[in-house]
Amino acid sequence: MSSLFVILVATLVTGIGSVWLAAGLMRLGWLPGSGPDSRGKGEQHLLSLAAGALLATAFMHLLPEALESQAGAKELFATLLVGLVFFFLLDKAELWHHGHEHHHEGEAHGHGHHHHAHDHAPPRSGGWAVLTGDSVHCFGDGILIASAFTADLRLGLVAALSVLAHEVPHHIGDLVVLRQASRDRDAALLKVSLAGAVTALGGIVGWWLVDRLVGYLPYFLVVASSSFIYVALADLIPQLQKRLGARETFAQVAWLLAGIALVTAVSTAAH
């Protein structure tokens, strides 16, 4: 039961703490810009930090831990490939769903232009579509964190930190969308916090599942790695690939390295 308690604390801190940290940074002015190519510098730094943390966790901790098991390297890397393709298809399905929804919205309002799937257009029904997607995402994060904690306490702390770093910029976007929909900051913060709390539910399910399928733990770790790698390379880093001046480029690289260093420092301290 002690491992379950640690998983619960870690997932609650990750799920709800990332929301409150995002809200705090927004109060300090770390806001995304009004257009798709005008994100604030603060959020760009967070994206770089999160990308570094996710890549470091996957390549320096989760994958080596899985490879140290009795499972064959060929099977593990096949699982990694399947995981990457799965998250690619999942992303495609989400983009198709939002694009289809926005297309019908445009027809209903007589608009002839198309909306990009990641534009922060005011959602219908108070942003419940956004909250539903966020809850599913947080549930998956909880399972991944539980898998890492089941393997090793140090690995769990590193995974939780990486998820936290990734969720902060993600929740900034969610808060912006919900505030555009309702103009009620407190209600938006409460809704996103409740969605973040679903991380703990995912943690409980992950603990129960991995505890009964302990022989498949290396594969769970590889799936977690594929999730982290896909999010970093397909979601975060493309948002940073812009023509920038030397100073901004150096800042991006510095924050990316800071994410790697942060994960390494936490791992060393926990060890």
MOJOUR-V121721 format. One record per residue. RES is the residue in one letter. SS is DSSP state (~ for helix, > for strand, _ for the rest). D_LAST is the distance of its C-alpha to the last C-alpha in Angstrom with 1 decimal. Layout:
RES SS D_LAST
RES SS D_LAST
This chain:
M _ 21.8
S ~ 18.6
S ~ 16.9
L ~ 20.0
F ~ 19.7
V ~ 16.2
I ~ 17.7
L ~ 20.8
V ~ 19.2
A ~ 17.1
T ~ 20.2
L ~ 22.5
V ~ 20.6
T ~ 20.4
G ~ 24.0
I ~ 25.8
G ~ 23.7
S ~ 24.2
V ~ 27.9
W ~ 28.2
L ~ 26.2
A ~ 28.6
A ~ 31.6
G ~ 30.5
L ~ 30.2
M ~ 33.6
R ~ 35.1
L _ 34.0
G _ 35.8
W _ 33.1
L _ 35.6
P _ 36.4
G _ 39.8
S _ 42.9
G _ 43.2
P _ 41.2
D _ 40.8
S _ 40.4
R _ 36.9
G _ 35.9
K ~ 33.8
G ~ 31.2
E ~ 30.8
Q ~ 30.7
H ~ 27.8
L ~ 25.9
L ~ 26.8
S ~ 25.5
L ~ 22.2
A ~ 21.9
A ~ 23.0
G ~ 20.3
A ~ 17.5
L ~ 19.0
L ~ 19.6
A ~ 16.1
T ~ 14.6
A ~ 17.3
F ~ 17.5
M ~ 14.0
H ~ 12.2
L ~ 14.8
L ~ 17.3
P ~ 15.3
E ~ 13.9
A ~ 17.6
L ~ 18.9
E _ 17.0
S _ 19.0
Q _ 22.6
A _ 24.1
G _ 26.2
A ~ 25.3
K ~ 28.8
E ~ 28.4
L ~ 25.1
F ~ 26.5
A ~ 29.7
T ~ 27.7
L ~ 26.1
L ~ 29.7
V ~ 31.1
G ~ 28.5
L ~ 29.4
V ~ 33.0
F ~ 32.6
F ~ 31.0
F ~ 33.7
L ~ 36.4
L ~ 34.9
D ~ 35.0
K ~ 38.6
A ~ 39.6
E ~ 38.4
L ~ 40.1
W ~ 43.3
H ~ 43.3
H ~ 43.0
G ~ 45.5
H ~ 47.9
E ~ 47.6
H ~ 48.2
H ~ 51.1
H ~ 52.9
E ~ 52.2
G ~ 53.8
E ~ 56.8
A ~ 57.3
H _ 57.5
G _ 59.5
H _ 57.0
G _ 57.4
H _ 54.0
H _ 50.7
H _ 47.5
H _ 44.1
A _ 41.7
H _ 39.2
D _ 41.8
H _ 41.3
A _ 44.8
P _ 45.4
P _ 44.7
R _ 47.1
S ~ 46.8
G ~ 44.6
G ~ 41.8
W ~ 41.1
A ~ 40.7
V ~ 37.9
L ~ 36.3
T ~ 36.7
G ~ 35.0
D ~ 32.2
S ~ 31.8
V ~ 31.6
H ~ 29.0
C ~ 26.8
F ~ 27.4
G ~ 26.0
D ~ 22.9
G ~ 22.3
I ~ 22.6
L ~ 20.2
I ~ 17.5
A ~ 18.3
S ~ 18.0
A ~ 14.5
F ~ 13.5
T ~ 15.5
A ~ 13.7
D _ 10.1
L ~ 8.8
R ~ 6.2
L ~ 9.3
G ~ 11.6
L ~ 10.3
V ~ 10.7
A ~ 14.0
A ~ 15.2
L ~ 14.8
S ~ 16.7
V ~ 19.4
L ~ 19.8
A ~ 20.5
H ~ 22.9
E ~ 24.7
V ~ 25.6
P ~ 28.2
H ~ 29.3
H ~ 30.1
I ~ 31.9
G ~ 34.3
D ~ 34.7
L ~ 35.6
V ~ 38.1
V ~ 39.7
L ~ 40.1
R ~ 41.4
Q ~ 44.0
A ~ 45.1
S ~ 45.5
R _ 45.3
D _ 43.6
R ~ 40.2
D ~ 39.3
A ~ 40.2
A ~ 38.2
L ~ 35.1
L ~ 35.6
K ~ 36.2
V ~ 33.1
S ~ 31.0
L ~ 32.4
A ~ 31.7
G ~ 28.0
A ~ 27.9
V ~ 28.6
T ~ 24.9
A ~ 24.4
L ~ 27.2
G ~ 25.6
G ~ 22.4
I ~ 24.5
V ~ 26.4
G ~ 23.4
W ~ 21.9
W ~ 25.4
L ~ 25.9
V ~ 22.7
D ~ 22.9
R ~ 26.4
L _ 25.7
V ~ 22.5
G ~ 24.0
Y ~ 24.1
L ~ 20.5
P ~ 20.0
Y ~ 23.0
F ~ 21.8
L ~ 18.7
V ~ 21.2
V ~ 23.5
A ~ 20.8
S ~ 20.3
S ~ 24.1
S ~ 24.3
F ~ 21.8
I ~ 23.6
Y ~ 27.0
V ~ 26.5
A ~ 25.3
L ~ 28.0
A ~ 30.9
D ~ 30.5
L ~ 28.7
I ~ 29.4
P ~ 33.1
Q ~ 33.5
L ~ 32.4
Q _ 34.8
K _ 37.7
R _ 39.9
L _ 38.5
G _ 39.2
A ~ 37.2
R ~ 35.6
E ~ 34.5
T ~ 33.3
F ~ 31.2
A ~ 29.8
Q ~ 28.9
V ~ 27.0
A ~ 25.3
W ~ 24.0
L ~ 23.0
L ~ 20.9
A ~ 19.6
G ~ 18.3
I ~ 16.5
A ~ 15.1
L ~ 14.1
V ~ 12.1
T ~ 10.4
A ~ 9.8
V ~ 8.4
S ~ 6.0
T ~ 5.1
A ~ 5.4
A ~ 3.8
H _ 0.0
